[in-house]
Amino acid sequence: MAEEDRKERVDRELIELLNELRVALPGVQVLFAFLLILPFQQGFADSSAEDQAVYTLALLFTALAAALLITPSMYHRLNFRRGQKERMLFDSNKLMVAGVMATALAIACSVYLVVDVIHGGTAAVVATATTLIVYAGLWLALPLARRGDPEP
């Protein structure tokens, strides 16, 4: 099999990134939709000030994640055929990583809210910390640990 040239590699990597975004974005959109309707549910106004603050953080992190994960598509559309693919690829990679980190924080805040309502504050803190540890391990530590490994 012939080696791909630089243009072919950049094209392939951009397609891979856009496909990865297609996996990440729907989850963020569903979480955002859930969070948007939550304040209109009966009983939300009676939630604690702490839960309302955590809710606000969850909503803001989800909005940020959506913005970061949608930006590469818009970036691509606005720079179509302008010779910017490699720059776009590197910028979009950073945007996606930031978007996934914002997603992890939004999910952790959402876990806190649900567990706090069901089991109380101590369980909510434990569940949130556990969620963050799992995401940090799977989404950061594992890929970073494998950076130097040769291809199988």
Phi and psi in degrees as a GROMACS rama.xvg file:
@    title "Ramachandran Plot"
@    xaxis  label "Phi"
@    yaxis  label "Psi"
@TYPE xy
-74.3008  146.832  ALA-2
-68.9743  143.132  GLU-3
-79.1129  146.31  GLU-4
-81.5863  176.437  ASP-5
-59.3457  -44.5973  ARG-6
-62.7543  -43.1404  LYS-7
-63.7656  -39.7694  GLU-8
-64.5573  -46.867  ARG-9
-62.364  -43.9166  VAL-10
-58.716  -46.7557  ASP-11
-63.5813  -44.5585  ARG-12
-65.7886  -35.3452  GLU-13
-68.0142  -41.3062  LEU-14
-62.5284  -42.2936  ILE-15
-60.8712  -44.2062  GLU-16
-63.4045  -45.5286  LEU-17
-63.0684  -36.4707  LEU-18
-66.381  -38.3631  ASN-19
-64.5592  -38.0046  GLU-20
-63.9156  -34.7937  LEU-21
-65.1357  -23.0132  ARG-22
-81.6627  -43.4715  VAL-23
-75.7438  -39.4848  ALA-24
-64.3208  -42.086  LEU-25
-58.5738  -37.3414  PRO-26
-63.3873  -40.4685  GLY-27
-65.8289  -40.9192  VAL-28
-64.3566  -40.523  GLN-29
-65.4628  -45.2448  VAL-30
-60.9553  -42.8292  LEU-31
-61.7594  -43.6035  PHE-32
-61.5255  -43.9217  ALA-33
-60.1968  -45.5808  PHE-34
-67.9124  -32.0943  LEU-35
-65.9213  -32.9829  LEU-36
-89.1628  -17.5413  ILE-37
-55.2143  -45.2857  LEU-38
-64.9182  -18.0511  PRO-39
-90.5278  1.84797  PHE-40
-84.7436  146.509  GLN-41
-58.8347  132.86  GLN-42
95.4597  -16.0543  GLY-43
-62.3722  -38.0724  PHE-44
-62.1521  -23.8602  ALA-45
-86.1613  -3.96889  ASP-46
-69.1027  158.459  SER-47
-66.7311  160.316  SER-48
-61.0486  -36.2609  ALA-49
-63.4597  -46.2728  GLU-50
-64.1382  -37.6467  ASP-51
-67.3204  -35.2826  GLN-52
-67.5344  -43.4215  ALA-53
-64.9977  -39.0126  VAL-54
-58.2203  -46.21  TYR-55
-60.7444  -42.3355  THR-56
-61.6273  -44.6331  LEU-57
-59.1234  -45.4858  ALA-58
-62.6267  -45.7536  LEU-59
-67.1503  -41.7679  LEU-60
-63.6236  -36.2397  PHE-61
-69.2984  -42.0346  THR-62
-61.9494  -41.6172  ALA-63
-63.5058  -44.848  LEU-64
-59.6621  -44.2022  ALA-65
-61.0365  -45.3001  ALA-66
-60.8866  -46.7677  ALA-67
-64.7703  -38.4239  LEU-68
-80.272  -23.24  LEU-69
-85.4382  -28.1274  ILE-70
-52.7726  -43.8474  THR-71
-57.1931  -36.1464  PRO-72
-66.2182  -44.1547  SER-73
-68.107  -39.813  MET-74
-56.7655  -47.3374  TYR-75
-61.1374  -44.9308  HIS-76
-63.6937  -43.3539  ARG-77
-76.0296  -16.8924  LEU-78
-116.062  19.4779  ASN-79
-57.44  127.722  PHE-80
58.8331  37.5268  ARG-81
-115.927  12.4795  ARG-82
69.5591  29.5615  GLY-83
-111.636  11.4886  GLN-84
-57.9893  -46.2243  LYS-85
-67.3245  -42.852  GLU-86
-60.9138  -43.8572  ARG-87
-60.6718  -40.6214  MET-88
-61.9578  -46.6525  LEU-89
-66.956  -42.879  PHE-90
-63.8341  -43.9544  ASP-91
-65.7805  -34.05  SER-92
-60.5765  -45.556  ASN-93
-64.9057  -41.4466  LYS-94
-61.3914  -41.4023  LEU-95
-66.2808  -43.603  MET-96
-60.4684  -45.0009  VAL-97
-63.8897  -38.7732  ALA-98
-64.4095  -39.2337  GLY-99
-69.7666  -36.0631  VAL-100
-65.6728  -42.3461  MET-101
-63.1488  -36.648  ALA-102
-61.749  -44.9728  THR-103
-59.9658  -41.9741  ALA-104
-67.5518  -39.0068  LEU-105
-63.9084  -42.8329  ALA-106
-64.6218  -42.3975  ILE-107
-61.792  -42.3525  ALA-108
-63.1063  -39.7556  CYS-109
-66.0622  -39.7925  SER-110
-61.2307  -44.2553  VAL-111
-55.6889  -48.9589  TYR-112
-57.6639  -49.2886  LEU-113
-65.6591  -47.294  VAL-114
-68.2557  -35.341  VAL-115
-62.3299  -42.7917  ASP-116
-65.6499  -39.4193  VAL-117
-82.2537  -43.9101  ILE-118
-122.598  -9.91887  HIS-119
100.728  175.129  GLY-120
-61.8017  -44.9102  GLY-121
-62.9794  -46.5482  THR-122
-63.1358  -36.6318  ALA-123
-64.5344  -41.5986  ALA-124
-65.3139  -43.0353  VAL-125
-63.706  -46.0892  VAL-126
-63.3341  -39.9149  ALA-127
-67.3448  -45.9724  THR-128
-61.348  -41.9756  ALA-129
-63.0875  -42.9076  THR-130
-59.1578  -47.1889  THR-131
-64.2141  -38.3774  LEU-132
-65.0585  -43.6573  ILE-133
-62.0025  -48.0708  VAL-134
-64.67  -41.6209  TYR-135
-61.5488  -40.1082  ALA-136
-67.3415  -47.177  GLY-137
-79.4687  -38.6897  LEU-138
-93.6742  -18.1589  TRP-139
-120.322  -61.0757  LEU-140
-61.4314  -47.5754  ALA-141
-61.0478  -53.9247  LEU-142
-62.2686  -38.7025  PRO-143
-68.8488  -35.4815  LEU-144
-66.149  -29.6063  ALA-145
-88.1578  -2.30847  ARG-146
-55.4917  -39.8316  ARG-147
-89.1393  -6.06578  GLY-148
-71.6848  140.562  ASP-149
-71.872  156.899  PRO-150
-63.7116  141.916  GLU-151
